[in-house]
Amino acid sequence: MTPELAASVLEALLLLHEELSVDPQTPWYVGMPDQTQVLHDELWLLAGELPHRSSQALVETWYRAGRSSLLPVACTGALVSDRHQAA
């Protein structure tokens, strides 16, 4: 991976961490090191699948994918956050 792509992934990680930390619908995210590592790994995988994406595009793709191992799922099978439901 290029240094530009690595920078994009790290910036996306910071953006996603910031969004999840302030979203009242994501009380499950507390920014623990293991959660941060999962987000980092998932963003790397998305970046590998969709190269040359901006950090914001990676965040949007992460929400649309809805396949994070961190995401709690309601009994109906719907993702908890409105942001995920909208995507």
GISUL-V763699 format. One record per pair of residues at least 12 apart in sequence whose C-alpha atoms are under 7 Angstrom apart, sorted by the first residue. I is the first residue (numbers start at 0). J is the second residue. Records with the same first field share a line. If there is no record, write none. Layout:
# GISUL-V763699
I->J / J
This chain:
# GISUL-V763699
4->51
7->53 / 54
8->42 / 43 / 54
10->54
11->54 / 55 / 57 / 58
12->38 / 39
15->58
16->30
24->80
25->80
42->57
62->83 / 86
63->83 / 86
65->83
